Amino acid sequence: MNQRSAWPSRGLYLLTPDEPDTARLLARVAPALEAGVAWLQYRNKAASTILRREQAAALLALCRPLDVPVIINDDWRLAADLGADGAHLGAEDGELQQARAALGEYALLGASCYNDFARAERAAEQGADYLAFGAFFASGTKPLARRADLSLLPRARALGRPVVAIGGISPDNAPLLVAAGADLLAVIGAVFDAADPAAAVRALNDSFRTSA
């Protein structure tokens, strides 16, 4: 069965925070999942190889009963070893074709395209399932990230892949991105830095209903 076709391609794409304690990571992620997350990306830039494996496996166990796909940031080899649902590759994370061969045809394979439409075209040709652009706004997670223009979003839709917006997204600016053509909103701080993460998830999901 092509499980990928059963997953939503519109909604909130939640990225995990750099949390060193696995039990605490699960405790922080669980309420957000219950509030309504389309996809979850495991991202921990500060973790050791051993901790990354431990946390990714724990998140897979948490998400599988909820049918939320888990995508591993940067490391397609770890995704393949654990049987994760996909991988997300930036400019320095290897070749999409190699990742596809290891992960199989039904994995979700994403590419960071930053503010570069030509890179998105190449990623689509090389088999990326979704294309991520940003940062669209000032990002607390990546304050030096290159900025992307909203005009990339409607332009990228012509490539026939879900389009992901990332970078400084909040419930206040999310409707602007959805109206411009974003299929998924990738967020970290807007949820995990919020006083009520579950409420933040619901507010971000409202962006898709108000822009429908």
N, C-alpha and C positions, 0 to 999 in steps of 0.2 A: 504493500500500500504506500502511496505517496503521502506520507504524513505532512509534508510541507504544505500541501494544498489545503489541508484542514485547518492550519493556523491562520489567525486573522492577519491581514496585511495593512491594517489601519488601527491606530490607537497609540497607547503609551508604550514606549520602549525604555524600560527602566534599567539604568546602569548602577552597579553596586558601588558603594563607597570603599575607600581604603581602610577597611576594618580588620585589625589584627586578630581579634578574638572570633573564632568561628561560631561559637554559640551565640554571641552577641550579634554577629552578622545575620544569622538566621532569624533571630528575634526581631531585628530591624526590618528585614525583607518581608517576613510573613504578613504583617498587616497591610503592607502595600499590595502584595499579591491578592489578598482577599478583597481589596478595594477595586481591583480591576486593571491588570497589566496585560498587554498583548504579548510582549516579549521581554525576557530578562537577559541582560548581558553581565557576565561575571568579569569584573575589571578591578584589579588590585595591583597598582603599579609598585607598591612598596613591599609586597609579599615575596617570600622566598619560594623557590620551586616546590618545596615540600608543602608549604602552606597553601600555595595556589592549587595544588592537586587536592588537598584535603577540603578546601573551601568549595572548589568547583564540584566535587563529588557530593558534598553535603547539599549544595543548592540543587543539583540534579534530583536528589532524593526528595527534596522539598517540593520541587516544581512538577515532577512527573504526575502525581495524582491530580494536579490542577490543570494539566494539559497546557502548561506554559512552557514554550521552548526556551532552553538555556543556550546562549551563544557565548563562546569564550573569546575574550578580547586578546588580540596579538598572537595567540599561540594555537595554531591549527593542529599541531602535534598533540598537545594536551587534549584538545577537543576530540581528536581521533582516538586517543588512548582510552578516554573515559566514555566514549559513545555519546558525547554531547550532541545537541541538536544543530550546532553550527559554529562558525568562527567568524570573527570580524578582523580584517587586516588593514593596517595603516600602511604608509609608504615604505616602512622599513621592516615589514613583518613577513616577507616572502611573497611567492608568486601565487596568484589565484588558481592557476591550472594545477599546481602541485597540491594545493589545499583541497581542491575538488577531487583529485584522484584519491587522496587519503580519506576524505570524509564521505564520499559517495554522492550519487546524483541527487539524493533527497535532502541533504543538509542545507541549512540556511547559510549562505556565504555572502558576507557583506564587505564593502570597500569604503574606506574614507577617501572622499574626493575633495575635501577642503573647500577651496573656492575655484576649482579647476574643472571646467566642463570637459575639456579634452581627456582628462584622467577618467572622468565618469564614462565617456564613450569607450575608452579602452577597457575599463573594468566590465562594462556590459558585454563587450565582445569576448572577453575572457571568461565569462560565466558567472559574474557576480549576480546574486539574487536581489540585492538591494544596494542603493547608492546613498551614502551619507554625506551631507554638506554642512559646513559650519566652520567657525563659530558665527552665528548670526547676531549675537549680542555679547556683551562683555561676560566672560566666563570666570567664575571663581575657581573652577577646577583647573582650567588651562588659561591663565590670564594673558599669556603671550600668543595664544592661538591666532592664526591669520583669520581675518574677517571675511565673511561671504555675503554676497548681495542677494536680496530676495528674488531677483530676476532669475537666478539659477533654478529655483524650484519649478516654475511652470515649464521652463525650457527642458529640464531633466525628465519631466513626465513623458516626453516624446520618446524616450529610450525604452519605455515599456517595462520598467522595474519600479517597485515601491521606492519612494523618495523619503529619506530620513533627514530631519533637521536637528541640529545639535548646537549647543553653545549658549549659555545664559538664558535658557528658556524658563519662563514662569507662567503661572495662570494668567497674568496680565497681558503678556505678549504672545502667548501661544495661539490665540485666534488669528492673529496676523499671519503666522506661518502656515496654519491650516488653510486659510483663505488663499494664500499664494500657491498652494499645491503640495504641501507636506503631507505624506500619508502616515508617517510615524514621527513622534516627538521623542527624542532621546534626552533623558534628564538624569541628573544625579542630585545636585544640591536643592533643586526646587522641591524634592520629596524628602530627602534625608536630613536636610537642614531645617525643615519645617517643624513647627511646634506640634502639628498633627499630620504625620505623613499620609495617613489614609485619606484625610480630608484634602490634602494637596493632590493626591492621585485623582480623586473624584473631580476636583476643580479643573485639572488638566484634561481629563476625559470630556468634560463639558465643552471644551473647545471644539471638539469634533461634532457635537450635536448642534452647537450654535452656528457652525460654519457649513452645515449640511445643506 
